[in-house]
Amino acid sequence: MVLMCKIGCYALYENGYLSVEHVVVKTRRIGTDPPRITRLLNRLHDREFPEWTERRPKYFARHMANVSRGE
């Protein structure tokens, strides 16, 4: 289990807005994102992800490969 932030990061993760690569959060922004979402994603991008372990890279990579944002 991975703990996510109080502002709804788990929902953002499950819907493909963000993932984790090598200890940092990576976001997937698209031109049709509402301004509020864009600002939030900008704040989260490249932040350290303290729940990272060496066992998780495959999990995060598989999720990113299978969740589309409709780009």
GUVOGU-203070 format. One record per residue (C-alpha): residue number from 1; residue in one letter; chain; x, y negated, z. Coordinates in steps of 0.02 Angstrom, whole numbers, plus 32768, in hexadecimal, padded with zeros to 4 digits. Layout:
BEGIN
NUM:a:A:X:Y:Z
...
This chain:
BEGIN
1:m:A:8000:8000:8000
2:v:A:803C:7F51:7FD6
3:l:A:8001:7EBC:803A
4:m:A:7FCB:7E27:7FD1
5:c:A:7FB5:7D70:8001
6:k:A:7F19:7D24:804C
7:i:A:7EF1:7CBB:7FB1
8:g:A:7EBA:7D52:7F4D
9:c:A:7F5C:7D92:7F03
10:y:A:7F19:7E44:7EFE
11:a:A:7E8A:7E0F:7E8B
12:l:A:7F06:7DAE:7E20
13:y:A:7F75:7E48:7E19
14:e:A:7EE8:7EC0:7DED
15:n:A:7EAE:7E4C:7D61
16:g:A:7F5B:7E3A:7D14
17:y:A:7F81:7D88:7D49
18:l:A:801C:7DBD:7DA8
19:s:A:8093:7E4C:7DCA
20:v:A:813B:7E67:7E1D
21:e:A:81E2:7E7C:7DC7
22:h:A:8281:7E98:7E2A
23:v:A:824B:7E49:7ECE
24:v:A:81F1:7DB2:7E83
25:v:A:813F:7D8C:7E4C
26:k:A:8127:7D75:7D91
27:t:A:808A:7D25:7D4C
28:r:A:8031:7D3A:7CA6
29:r:A:7FE3:7C95:7C77
30:i:A:7F7C:7C78:7BDB
31:g:A:7F3C:7BD8:7B8B
32:t:A:7E87:7BF5:7BBE
33:d:A:7EAB:7BFF:7C79
34:p:A:7E4C:7B7C:7CDC
35:p:A:7EBC:7AF2:7D23
36:r:A:7EA2:7B32:7DD6
37:i:A:7EE1:7BE0:7DA6
38:t:A:7F74:7B96:7D46
39:r:A:7FAA:7B30:7DDE
40:l:A:7F9B:7BC8:7E4F
41:l:A:8000:7C36:7DD8
42:n:A:8085:7BAF:7DC9
43:r:A:8097:7BB0:7E87
44:l:A:80A7:7C6E:7E8D
45:h:A:811E:7C86:7DF9
46:d:A:81CD:7CBE:7E2C
47:r:A:81A4:7CC6:7EE5
48:e:A:81F8:7D4F:7F49
49:f:A:818C:7DE9:7F67
50:p:A:81BB:7E2A:8015
51:e:A:8160:7ED0:7FFE
52:w:A:81DA:7F05:7F73
53:t:A:8230:7FAD:7F85
54:e:A:8298:8012:7F0C
55:r:A:8208:808F:7EFF
56:r:A:8190:8011:7EB1
57:p:A:81D8:7FD9:7E07
58:k:A:8182:8064:7DA4
59:y:A:80DC:803F:7DF8
60:f:A:80E3:7F86:7DCB
61:a:A:8123:7FA7:7D1A
62:r:A:8097:8025:7CF8
63:h:A:8015:7FA9:7D38
64:m:A:8055:7F1C:7CC8
65:a:A:8056:7F8F:7C31
66:n:A:7FA1:7FC1:7C4D
67:v:A:7F4D:7F20:7C83
68:s:A:7F26:7EA0:7BFC
69:r:A:7F01:7DE8:7C11
70:g:A:7EB6:7DDD:7B63
71:e:A:7F4B:7D83:7B16
